[in-house]
Amino acid sequence: MFEYMTQPPIQSNPVRRILAASLIGTTIEFFDFYIYATAAVLVFPKLFFSASDPAIATLESLATFALAFFARPLGAALFGHFGDRNGRKATLVAALMTMGPSTVAIGLLPGYASIGIAAPILLAVFRFGQGLGLGGEWGGAVLLATENAPAHKKAWYGMFPQLGAPIGFLLSTGSFFILSKTMNESDFINYGWRIPFIASALLVFVGLYVRLKITETPDFIKIVDNKQRSKMPVKDVFVKHTKAITLGTLATVTTFLLFYLMTVFTLSWGTTELKYTKSDFLILQMISMLFFGLGIPLSAWLADTYGRNKMLVSATSAIMLFGIFFPFLFIAGNSFLTGLFLSVGMFLMGLSYGPIGTALAGIFPAPVRYTGASLAFTLAGILGASLTPYLATTLAQNYGLAYVGYYLTLAAGLTLFALLGSRKMMHEEA
């Protein structure tokens, strides 16, 4: 397992196969993540936990949701080690086979009424498996794309894994939207929610088939041929590339923070304080995802044309300005303005998210690139995502929506500082 084998020249890898292999994994990743997030609120407290105290059951369910955030850095370190030591291809297959079966297993898991305390324990185990696989998936998908890309199209190739985010969100939100419209509450709780989890097996099969057809990346073959493999990639990242891991993490924080403000926080605040119906708000969010998807290829093209760092600096500066307009656009009783607010926010998210994978890959040398890029991305996820909905809600309740915007603007300022500090490290040829 994970063992590198000498292979023929990489030009046998068709471009479409490379891009499909990088896209399918991140689509599964985000699809799995979003369906779990939805089910953790709507279903799991009733099904997998004791019904004696609904409030505690909800908190326990959300605790299993949070497990993935802590498992992802472990997955980044684990799969990053093998990705840098034994090859991108084998590691990507292993990450997919850790993530996918864990999701399907959740869809087949009996409830608390059937197996008692084993239900929440197994749910936590499978959720941890999801997070572990997710931690190794993103970095490998980005490297598969960028290390096979021509020098002048690095960001364009690197944006295909990023497209998995809006596609996964649309698939998951659309699935639950259709299920909520076609079955009653009882049927949805009994079996309907399981359909997206089990159906993800099809995506896993397609992803596995495509990835087994590809060959190793040119950069990794050069590492092997030149005997440059790192013995301990994780140690080297933190000891020899401390500046890169620090700046790379901070440069990515705002991307995560903006996403969770535009999805989790706005859904909660919009359907409670602003009194939008859940179905109406989900429609607005799905529309905003189209703008997210539009921003990703546009930013990749701009990054290849004018430079990744310049593109990210411009996007982050725009996000800083966007934070000021929070209380003026996100208001009650005006679906147009709220839809505009969500769409602009997600478009800016796309501009920031599109080149970030290529940029992170570019600041680490090839022998530790899988580990370094994966850890920077997952650590930024913890800093930018784990507490964002809670902090934003607290700010909004105590001080008003304007302070949620200031929170975003402050974070964007920190990211801008990191981007300016990493200009020389983001080698456009890397």
C-alpha positions as CSV (number, residue, x, y, z in Angstrom):
1,M,0.0,0.0,0.0
2,F,1.2,3.5,-0.8
3,E,4.2,2.0,-2.6
4,Y,5.7,3.9,-5.5
5,M,6.5,1.9,-8.7
6,T,8.6,3.1,-11.6
7,Q,6.3,4.1,-14.5
8,P,6.6,5.2,-18.1
9,P,6.8,8.9,-19.0
10,I,3.9,10.9,-17.8
11,Q,2.8,12.3,-21.1
12,S,0.5,9.2,-21.3
13,N,-1.8,11.0,-18.9
14,P,-4.6,12.6,-21.0
15,V,-5.5,16.1,-19.8
16,R,-9.2,15.3,-19.4
17,R,-8.4,12.2,-17.2
18,I,-6.1,14.3,-15.0
19,L,-8.7,17.1,-14.5
20,A,-11.5,14.6,-14.0
21,A,-9.5,12.7,-11.4
22,S,-8.7,15.9,-9.4
23,L,-12.3,17.2,-9.6
24,I,-14.2,14.0,-8.7
25,G,-12.5,13.6,-5.4
26,T,-13.1,17.1,-4.1
27,T,-16.7,16.9,-5.3
28,I,-17.2,13.8,-3.2
29,E,-15.3,15.5,-0.3
30,F,-17.6,18.5,-0.2
31,F,-20.8,16.5,-1.0
32,D,-20.0,14.2,1.9
33,F,-19.2,17.2,4.2
34,Y,-22.4,19.1,3.4
35,I,-24.8,16.1,3.6
36,Y,-23.4,15.3,7.1
37,A,-23.7,18.9,8.2
38,T,-27.4,18.9,7.1
39,A,-28.2,15.5,8.6
40,A,-26.4,16.4,11.9
41,V,-29.0,19.1,12.5
42,L,-32.1,17.6,11.0
43,V,-31.8,13.8,11.7
44,F,-29.0,12.6,13.8
45,P,-30.2,14.0,17.2
46,K,-33.4,12.1,16.8
47,L,-31.9,8.9,15.4
48,F,-28.5,8.2,16.9
49,F,-28.8,9.7,20.4
50,S,-30.9,9.1,23.4
51,A,-34.3,10.9,23.2
52,S,-34.4,11.7,26.9
53,D,-33.0,15.2,26.4
54,P,-33.4,16.6,22.8
55,A,-31.1,19.6,23.5
56,I,-28.2,17.4,24.7
57,A,-28.8,15.1,21.7
58,T,-28.4,18.0,19.4
59,L,-25.2,19.1,21.1
60,E,-23.8,15.6,20.9
61,S,-24.7,15.4,17.2
62,L,-22.9,18.7,16.5
63,A,-19.9,17.4,18.5
64,T,-19.6,14.5,16.0
65,F,-19.8,17.1,13.2
66,A,-16.8,18.9,14.7
67,L,-14.8,15.7,14.8
68,A,-13.9,16.1,11.1
69,F,-12.2,19.4,11.7
70,F,-9.8,17.8,14.2
71,A,-9.3,14.7,12.1
72,R,-8.5,16.6,8.9
73,P,-5.0,17.8,10.0
74,L,-4.2,14.3,11.1
75,G,-5.3,13.1,7.7
76,A,-3.2,15.9,6.1
77,A,-0.1,14.7,8.1
78,L,-0.7,11.0,7.5
79,F,-1.6,11.1,3.8
80,G,0.8,14.0,3.2
81,H,3.6,11.7,4.5
82,F,2.8,8.9,2.1
83,G,2.1,11.3,-0.7
84,D,5.6,12.8,-0.4
85,R,7.3,9.5,0.3
86,N,5.4,7.0,-1.9
87,G,3.6,9.0,-4.6
88,R,0.6,11.1,-5.3
89,K,-1.5,8.5,-7.1
90,A,-1.5,5.7,-4.6
91,T,-2.1,8.1,-1.7
92,L,-5.1,9.7,-3.5
93,V,-6.6,6.3,-4.0
94,A,-6.1,5.5,-0.3
95,A,-7.6,8.8,0.8
96,L,-10.7,8.2,-1.4
97,M,-11.1,4.7,0.0
98,T,-10.9,6.0,3.5
99,M,-13.4,8.8,2.9
100,G,-16.0,7.2,0.7
101,P,-16.7,3.9,2.6
102,S,-17.0,5.9,5.8
103,T,-19.8,8.0,4.3
104,V,-21.7,5.0,2.9
105,A,-21.4,3.3,6.3
106,I,-23.1,6.3,8.0
107,G,-26.0,5.8,5.6
108,L,-26.3,2.1,6.6
109,L,-25.9,2.7,10.3
110,P,-28.8,1.4,12.6
111,G,-30.2,4.0,15.1
112,Y,-30.0,4.3,18.8
113,A,-33.3,2.4,19.2
114,S,-31.8,-0.7,17.5
115,I,-28.2,-0.9,18.9
116,G,-28.2,1.6,21.8
117,I,-25.0,3.4,22.7
118,A,-23.1,1.6,19.8
119,A,-25.0,3.9,17.4
120,P,-23.4,7.3,18.4
121,I,-20.0,5.6,19.0
122,L,-20.0,4.1,15.4
123,L,-21.3,7.4,14.0
124,A,-18.3,9.2,15.7
125,V,-15.9,6.5,14.3
126,F,-17.2,6.9,10.8
127,R,-17.2,10.7,11.0
128,F,-13.6,10.5,12.1
129,G,-12.8,8.3,9.1
130,Q,-14.5,10.9,6.9
131,G,-12.3,13.7,8.3
132,L,-9.2,11.6,8.0
133,G,-9.7,10.9,4.3
134,L,-10.8,14.5,3.7
135,G,-7.5,15.7,5.1
136,G,-5.5,13.8,2.5
137,E,-7.8,14.3,-0.4
138,W,-7.6,18.0,-1.2
139,G,-3.8,18.4,-1.2
140,G,-3.4,15.4,-3.4
141,A,-6.0,16.5,-5.9
142,V,-4.4,19.9,-6.2
143,L,-1.0,18.4,-6.8
144,L,-2.3,15.9,-9.3
145,A,-3.6,18.8,-11.3
146,T,-0.8,21.4,-10.9
147,E,2.1,18.9,-11.2
148,N,0.7,17.8,-14.5
149,A,0.0,21.4,-15.8
150,P,2.0,23.4,-18.3
151,A,3.9,26.3,-16.6
152,H,1.5,29.0,-18.0
153,K,-1.7,27.1,-16.9
154,K,-0.9,26.1,-13.3
155,A,-3.8,28.0,-11.8
156,W,-6.2,26.9,-14.5
157,Y,-5.5,23.2,-13.9
158,G,-5.4,23.9,-10.1
159,M,-8.9,25.3,-10.1
160,F,-10.5,22.0,-11.1
161,P,-10.3,20.5,-7.6
162,Q,-11.7,23.8,-6.3
163,L,-14.8,23.4,-8.4
164,G,-15.7,20.5,-6.2
165,A,-16.9,22.9,-3.5
166,P,-19.8,24.6,-5.4
167,I,-20.6,21.3,-7.2
168,G,-20.7,19.4,-4.0
169,F,-22.8,22.0,-2.3
170,L,-25.3,22.1,-5.1
171,L,-25.6,18.3,-5.2
172,S,-26.0,18.0,-1.4
173,T,-28.4,21.0,-1.0
174,G,-30.3,20.0,-4.0
175,S,-30.6,16.4,-2.7
176,F,-32.1,17.4,0.6
177,F,-34.3,20.1,-1.0
178,I,-35.8,17.4,-3.3
179,L,-36.2,14.9,-0.5
180,S,-37.9,17.5,1.7
181,K,-40.4,18.2,-1.1
182,T,-41.1,14.6,-2.1
183,M,-41.6,12.8,1.2
184,N,-43.1,13.5,4.6
185,E,-41.2,14.1,7.8
186,S,-41.6,10.5,9.0
187,D,-40.3,8.9,5.8
188,F,-37.4,11.4,5.7
189,I,-36.3,10.5,9.2
190,N,-36.8,6.7,8.7
191,Y,-35.0,6.3,5.4
192,G,-35.0,9.4,3.1
193,W,-31.9,11.0,4.7
194,R,-29.9,7.8,4.0
195,I,-30.2,8.1,0.2
196,P,-27.5,10.8,-0.4
197,F,-25.1,8.9,1.9
198,I,-25.5,5.6,0.1
199,A,-25.6,7.2,-3.3
200,S,-22.2,8.7,-2.7
201,A,-20.9,5.1,-3.4
202,L,-21.5,5.8,-7.1
203,L,-19.3,8.9,-7.0
204,V,-16.6,6.9,-5.1
205,F,-16.7,4.2,-7.7
206,V,-16.3,6.7,-10.6
207,G,-13.5,8.5,-8.7
208,L,-11.6,5.2,-8.0
209,Y,-11.9,4.1,-11.6
210,V,-10.5,7.4,-13.0
211,R,-7.7,7.5,-10.5
212,L,-6.6,4.0,-11.1
213,K,-6.2,4.9,-14.8
214,I,-3.7,7.8,-14.2
215,T,0.1,7.6,-13.8
216,E,2.4,9.3,-11.3
217,T,3.0,13.1,-11.6
218,P,6.2,14.3,-13.3
219,D,7.4,16.2,-10.2
220,F,7.2,13.1,-7.9
221,I,9.1,11.0,-10.5
222,K,11.9,13.7,-10.5
223,I,12.0,13.5,-6.7
224,V,12.5,9.8,-6.8
225,D,15.1,9.9,-9.7
226,N,17.1,12.6,-7.9
227,K,16.8,10.8,-4.5
228,Q,15.2,13.8,-2.9
229,R,12.5,12.2,-0.9
230,S,12.1,13.6,2.6
231,K,12.3,11.0,5.5
232,M,9.9,13.0,7.7
233,P,7.9,15.4,5.6
234,V,5.8,16.7,8.6
235,K,8.9,17.5,10.6
236,D,10.6,19.2,7.6
237,V,7.5,21.4,7.0
238,F,7.5,22.8,10.5
239,V,11.2,22.9,11.0
240,K,12.6,23.9,7.6
241,H,9.6,25.6,6.1
242,T,8.1,27.4,9.2
243,K,7.6,30.7,7.3
244,A,5.8,28.9,4.5
245,I,3.4,26.9,6.7
246,T,2.6,30.0,8.8
247,L,2.0,32.4,6.0
248,G,0.2,29.8,3.9
249,T,-2.2,29.1,6.7
250,L,-2.9,32.7,7.4
251,A,-3.3,33.4,3.7
252,T,-6.1,30.8,3.5
253,V,-8.0,31.7,6.7
254,T,-10.3,34.3,5.1
255,T,-11.4,31.9,2.4
256,F,-12.8,29.5,5.0
257,L,-14.2,32.3,7.2
258,L,-16.1,33.9,4.3
259,F,-17.5,30.6,3.2
260,Y,-18.9,29.7,6.6
261,L,-20.3,33.2,7.1
262,M,-22.1,33.0,3.7
263,T,-23.5,29.5,4.3
264,V,-23.9,28.4,8.0
265,F,-24.2,31.8,9.7
266,T,-26.4,33.4,7.1
267,L,-28.7,30.4,7.0
268,S,-29.1,30.4,10.7
269,W,-29.5,34.2,11.1
270,G,-31.6,34.6,8.0
271,T,-34.2,31.9,8.9
272,T,-34.4,33.0,12.6
273,E,-33.8,36.7,13.1
274,L,-34.7,37.9,9.6
275,K,-37.7,35.5,9.3
276,Y,-36.9,34.0,5.8
277,T,-38.4,30.6,5.2
278,K,-35.8,27.7,5.1
279,S,-36.8,26.7,1.5
280,D,-36.6,30.3,0.3
281,F,-33.2,30.9,1.8
282,L,-31.9,27.6,0.5
283,I,-32.9,28.7,-3.0
284,L,-31.0,31.9,-2.5
285,Q,-28.0,30.0,-1.3
286,M,-28.1,27.7,-4.3
287,I,-28.2,30.7,-6.7
288,S,-25.2,32.2,-4.9
289,M,-23.3,28.9,-5.4
290,L,-23.5,29.6,-9.2
291,F,-21.6,32.8,-8.6
292,F,-19.1,30.9,-6.5
293,G,-18.6,28.5,-9.4
294,L,-18.3,31.4,-11.8
295,G,-15.6,33.1,-9.7
296,I,-13.3,30.1,-9.6
297,P,-12.4,29.8,-13.3
298,L,-12.3,33.6,-13.7
299,S,-9.8,33.9,-10.9
300,A,-7.7,31.1,-12.2
301,W,-7.5,32.7,-15.6
302,L,-6.6,36.1,-14.0
303,A,-4.0,34.3,-11.8
304,D,-2.3,32.7,-14.8
305,T,-2.4,36.1,-16.7
306,Y,-1.4,38.5,-14.0
307,G,0.1,36.3,-11.2
308,R,-1.4,34.3,-8.3
309,N,-0.3,36.6,-5.6
310,K,-1.7,39.7,-7.3
311,M,-5.1,37.9,-7.9
312,L,-5.3,36.8,-4.2
313,V,-4.3,40.3,-3.0
314,S,-7.0,41.9,-5.1
315,A,-9.7,39.4,-4.0
316,T,-8.8,39.8,-0.4
317,S,-8.9,43.6,-0.6
318,A,-12.4,43.3,-2.1
319,I,-13.5,41.0,0.7
320,M,-12.2,43.6,3.2
321,L,-14.5,46.2,1.6
322,F,-17.4,43.7,1.4
323,G,-17.4,43.3,5.1
324,I,-18.4,47.0,5.6
325,F,-21.7,46.4,3.7
326,F,-23.0,43.5,5.8
327,P,-25.7,45.4,7.7
328,F,-26.9,47.3,4.5
329,L,-27.4,44.2,2.3
330,F,-28.4,41.4,4.7
331,I,-31.8,42.7,5.8
332,A,-35.2,41.3,6.5
333,G,-38.1,41.3,4.0
334,N,-36.0,42.0,0.9
335,S,-35.1,38.8,-0.9
336,F,-33.5,40.7,-3.8
337,L,-30.9,42.5,-1.6
338,T,-30.3,39.4,0.5
339,G,-29.8,37.3,-2.7
340,L,-27.4,40.0,-4.0
341,F,-25.6,39.9,-0.7
342,L,-25.1,36.1,-0.8
343,S,-24.2,36.1,-4.5
344,V,-21.6,38.9,-4.2
345,G,-20.1,37.2,-1.1
346,M,-19.8,33.8,-2.8
347,F,-18.4,35.4,-6.0
348,L,-15.7,37.0,-3.9
349,M,-15.2,33.6,-2.3
350,G,-14.7,32.1,-5.7
351,L,-12.1,34.7,-6.6
352,S,-10.2,33.9,-3.5
353,Y,-10.7,30.1,-3.6
354,G,-9.8,29.5,-7.2
355,P,-6.0,30.1,-7.1
356,I,-5.4,29.3,-3.4
357,G,-4.6,25.6,-4.1
358,T,-2.0,26.5,-6.7
359,A,-0.6,29.2,-4.6
360,L,-0.1,26.9,-1.6
361,A,1.5,24.2,-3.7
362,G,3.9,26.9,-5.1
363,I,5.3,27.9,-1.7
364,F,6.5,24.4,-0.7
365,P,9.3,22.5,-2.5
366,A,8.2,19.3,-4.2
367,P,9.6,16.8,-1.6
368,V,7.2,18.2,1.1
369,R,4.6,19.8,-1.1
370,Y,1.8,17.3,-0.4
371,T,2.2,17.6,3.4
372,G,2.8,21.3,3.4
373,A,-0.1,22.3,1.2
374,S,-2.5,19.9,3.0
375,L,-1.5,21.1,6.5
376,A,-1.8,24.8,5.6
377,F,-5.2,24.2,4.1
378,T,-6.6,22.1,7.0
379,L,-5.1,24.3,9.7
380,A,-6.7,27.4,8.0
381,G,-9.9,25.4,8.1
382,I,-9.7,25.1,11.9
383,L,-8.9,28.8,12.4
384,G,-11.3,30.1,9.8
385,A,-14.2,27.7,10.1
386,S,-14.6,25.9,13.4
387,L,-15.7,28.9,15.6
388,T,-16.9,31.3,12.9
389,P,-20.7,30.6,13.1
390,Y,-20.5,30.8,16.9
391,L,-18.5,34.0,17.0
392,A,-20.5,35.6,14.2
393,T,-23.8,34.8,16.0
394,T,-22.5,36.2,19.3
395,L,-21.3,39.4,17.6
396,A,-24.6,39.8,15.8
397,Q,-26.7,39.3,18.9
398,N,-24.7,41.5,21.2
399,Y,-23.5,44.3,18.8
400,G,-25.3,44.0,15.5
401,L,-24.6,42.7,12.0
402,A,-22.1,45.5,11.4
403,Y,-19.6,43.8,13.8
404,V,-19.9,40.5,11.8
405,G,-18.7,42.5,8.8
406,Y,-15.9,44.0,10.9
407,Y,-14.9,40.5,11.9
408,L,-14.6,39.5,8.2
409,T,-12.7,42.7,7.4
410,L,-10.2,42.2,10.2
411,A,-9.6,38.6,9.1
412,A,-9.1,39.7,5.5
413,G,-6.6,42.3,6.8
414,L,-4.6,39.5,8.4
415,T,-4.8,37.4,5.2
416,L,-3.7,40.4,3.2
417,F,-0.6,40.8,5.4
418,A,0.3,37.1,4.9
419,L,-0.2,37.4,1.2
420,L,2.1,40.4,1.0
421,G,4.6,38.6,3.1
422,S,4.6,35.6,0.8
423,R,4.9,37.4,-2.6
424,K,8.5,36.2,-3.1
425,M,7.6,32.6,-2.1
426,M,4.8,32.2,-4.6
427,H,6.9,31.3,-7.5
428,E,4.7,31.5,-10.6
429,E,6.7,28.7,-12.3
430,A,6.2,26.3,-9.3
